[in-house]
Amino acid sequence: MFRSLVFACLWLSAGAAVAADACPALRGQTAAPDAATRIAAAACTENLQWFRPFIDVQGRLASATLSEAETSRLEDGATETWRRTVSYWRDTGLLQRMAGFAGATQCSDPYGGSYPAVACRAFLVDNPWSAAFVSYVMMKAAVPGFRPSASHYDYVRDAYRTPDQSPFQYLDPSTARPAAGDLLCAVRSGNRVYGYEGLVAALDGANGALNMHCDIVVAVNPGNDGKAYLVGGNVQQGATMRIMAVNRNGEFWPLPRRSETQVECSPDTASACDMNKLDWAALLKLKPEASLAQLAPAIPLYVPQMAPPAPTPQGCCVQCVVGSGVPRCPNPNAPGVRPQQE
């Protein structure tokens, strides 16, 4: 009897944990009337395609199935992982801006064969794609006023310096209440911790840039399970969900922030290891629908078209009829120079 009760409790707990993740319910809502739902649905669609990798509330990588440049297929059973990663670059128009980086031009043809794949896949590994992922989601969701960029710093700066033109409001993540459609952003620096005040000072200063990372908030459940759910690209080489605790007011509590005095993660200090502990410095709060309607129209995603088949040369045939007397067309894949016999 006791064993049955324990099993029942574990089953109910597991069911509650699954139900708390809003992504399965958001699948197919990318055309919702409000931008927040469209953003959350677009981000969740990617997380589900990558077989739902996630980091739990303790900051532990709990599940990761695929990696950014693999030939393994996504949940749809058809799309190779590396080609999906390419689409975040290509469909936002950002791939053209990366033309000077090795391998970028080999990623431009979505229907190319296997020959350019090696250089393109190297490009995907060598260049962080988290900002391209955020840009893809925002453009997929048709968010007015959003300007795609390969750098998170650009749209963080837009929200801070030109708030009238940005779809986001720049807030302190330690006191703001996150909601679906928001961005939680961290500074990535190996030699200092910025925090909210430090990032504000940097934005007020010179026109340089900082390495950053932003996750997309897809759901916040303060009264249900006390957790917020975020999805980011290039998190452990995938479109990964991050689960963080919130209090009854819906604020991050505690906000797992990196500090300059913290013990570094290592096998000897496993208790200090927390993948959620970053230099969280800004929450970009999605503006209400009425405010979004006043912004510049959304930039549409680029949808690549299949190249038309090459015309068949006149006076020859591909599928020839024996005895017709029509010569067979030359093989376009045949080498131009035949190797000499030994």
N, C-alpha and C positions, 0 to 999 in steps of 0.2 A: 504493500500500500504506500509506504513512504517513498519507494523508488518510483512508483507511478506519479506521485505528487511532484517529485523533483523533476521528472521528465516533462510533466505538464507545464511546470513553471519555466523550464528552459525553453520549451516550445513557444510559450506565450511571449517570453522575452525576445526570442529570435524573431517572432512575427512582428512585435512592436518595433524592433530595430529596422526591419526591412521596410515597414510601413512609413517610418520616419523619413526615409529617403524619397524626396518628391520627384526624382527624375523619371521613374517609370510612368507616373501619372501625367507628366508633362510631355511625354513623347507625342508628337503629332500636333502640338499647339504652337508651332512656329508662325502661324498666321493669326494668332490671337489679336483682338482689337487694341490691347494695351502693350506698350513697349517692354514693360518689366517682364510680363509673361513670355513674350517673344524671345527676349534675351535669355531668360532661364531655360526655355525650351530648347533653343539652339545650342546652348552650352551642354545641357543634359543629353541631347541627342548624340553629341560627340563622345561624352563619357560612356554612354551605353554602347556606342559602336566599338569602343576600345575595351569592352568587356568589364566595365565598371571598376577600374582601379581606384583605390582610395587610401588615404592616410587617416587613421582613426584619431579620436579626440586626445589621445595620449601622444600623438605625433609619431606613431609607428606606421610604416608602410605595411598595410595589411593585405593588399592585393595588387598585383601588377602582372599582366599577362603578355603584353606586347611592348615592343620598343620602336621608336620613331622611324628607323630606316630598314626595318625588316621586310621580307617578302611575304610574311605570314598575312593571312586575310582577317579582316575585321568581322564584326558580328554579322554583317550582311552576307558573308560567305563569298563575296566577289571582289571587294576592294583590297588591294595589297596595302599594308600599313604605310609604306614609304610614299605611295601615290597619294594617300589621304593627307599626309604631312605636306606634300608638295602643294596640294590644293589650298592650304591655308595661306601659302605665299602667293600662288598664282592667281587665285580667284579674287584676291583683294587688290591686285595690281602692284603688290609690293615686290614681286619677283623681279620686275623690270628695274627697280631701284637697286637691286642687289647684283646687277649684271657684272660688276667689277670683281665679284667674289668667285673664286674657283668653283666650278660645277654648277653655278646658277643658270647659265644659258642652257645646259643640258636638261634642266627641269622644266623648260618652257613648253614642251610638247606633251600634252596629257596622253596622247595616243602613241607615243614613240615606242620603239622596240626595246629590247634588253640592252643593246649596245651602250646607250648613254646613261643607263641606270647606275653604273658604278660611280661616275663622277657626280651625278645628282644626289645619290644617297650619301656621299661624302660631304656634300654641301649641307645636307640636313643635319648631319652629326656635328659639323663644325660651327654652325650658326644658330644661336638661340632663336626659337620660333614662338616663344610665349606671347610676344606682342602681336605677331602675325595671327596667332590663334584668337586673341581678344578682338582684333580688327575683323577677322572672319565672322565671329559671332555677332558683333555689333552691326556689321553690314548685312548679314543674314537676317537679322532682326529689324533691319531698315530703321535704325535709330537716327533721327534728324540731328544734324549738327556734328556728327562724329566724323573725325578725319582719321583715316587709317594710317598707321605708322608701324615701322619695324622697331620702334623704341617706345616703351611705356612712358618714358619721361615726356614725350611730346604731348600726349593727351592729359597727363597730370598737369603739365605746365599750362595747357589750354584752360583747364578747369580753374586754375589758380589766377592766371593773368588776364584771361578774357572770359570771365564767367558768363557774360551775356551771349556769347557765341557757342558755348560748350553745352552739351546735354547733361553735364554733371556739376554738382556743387562740391567744392573742396572742403572736407571736414576732418577733424581730429578723430582717428579710429578708436581712441581709448574712451571717448564719451559719446560718439555717434551711435545711432541705432541702425544697423545694416538691414537691408531688405532686398528682395529679389531684383536683379538688374543693376545693383551697385558693384563697384570695384574696390577691393581691398588691396592696397599697394604697399610694397616694401622696397627699401633701398638695398642694393646689393653692393657692399663695400667690405673689403677685407681688412681695412686699417682703421675704421671708425664706425660708430653708431650714430645715425642721424636723428631718428625719431621725428615726431611731428614738427617740433621747433627747428631742428636742424634742416629739414627739407624746406620749410618755409624760408629760412635764411638763404638756402641755396637758390631757391626760385626768385628771391628778391635780388640776388647778386648777379654775377656775370651770366652770359648767355651760353655757358657750357652745358653739359648734360651729365646725368648720373645713370649708372646701370641700375635698373629697377625690375621688379616683377609684380604683376597684378593678377589676382584671381577674381572670378566672376561669382557673385553671390547668387545662388539659385533658390534658396529657401532658408527661412529662419523660423524656428519653432520654440519660442520662449516658454509657452504654456504647455507644450506637449512633451518633448524630450529634452528641452534646454540646450538645443544645439543649432548651429548654423552650418549650412552646407554650401561649399564653394567649389567651383571647377576651374582649373587652370591648365593651360597648355605647356608642354615641355616640363612638366612636373614629374620627375623620375621618368623622363623620356616618353611620356604619354599624356593623354587628356584625362587628368587625374582629379578626383574629388578630394577635398580637404574638409574634415569635420572639426569644428571648433565649438567650445562651450559658450553659452550666453546665459545671462541672468534673467530674472522675471521681467525686467524692463526691455529685454531684447538687445542689451549691450554685450559686447564680447567680455566675458568674465571667467577667468582672467584673460586678458589679451596676451598670448604667449610671445613676448617680445625678447629679442636678442639684446644682451647687455655686454658692455666691454669687460666686465669682471666675471662673466659666467665661466664655468668649467667647460672646457671643450669636450665634445663627444669623442669617446674612444672605447675600445673594449675594456679598458680598466675603469672607465667612468660611465657605464651604460645608463645609469640613472639620469645623466645629463643629456642624453640623446633625445631630441625632439624635433622632428621635421616641420612642425608648425611654428617653431620659435625663430622668427625672422625679424628684421628691422622694420616692422610695420609702421609706416609713417603717414599714410593718408587713406581716407575713405572717400571715394568719389561717389556721391549720392546722386542717383538718377532723379532728374527733375520730374515734376508732375506732368501729366499729358498736356495740360493747357500751355505750360511753358515750352514743352518740346515742339508744339505746333507752331511756335513763333520762330523756330530756328530754320537754318538752311535745309533744303530737302535731303533726304538720305541718299548716300552714294550706293548704287546697286552693285551687287557682286558681278564680276565678269564670269560669264558662262561660256566655257570653251566649246567650240563647234567641231564636229568631226570633219576632217578635211575630205573634200570630194575625191572619189577614186580617179586615178590618172586615166585619161582617155586611151582607148586601144588604138594603136597606129593603123592607118588605112592600108589595105592591101595585104593584111596578114590575119591570122586567127589565133585565138588562145585555146579554145576547145575545138580543135579541127576535126572535120569529118574525113575519114579515110577515103581517098580517091577524089577529093574535091579539087585538088590541084592548087589550093590556096596555101602559100608558105606559112609556117608557124612563126609567130612573133618571137623576137629574141627575149630571153630571160633577163629582166631588169636587175636581178640580184646576182647575175653571173659576174665574176671578177673581170675587170677590164684587161688584165694581163694574165695569161695562164702561166702557172709555174713551169719552169723547164724540167724536163725529165733528167734524172741522174744518169 
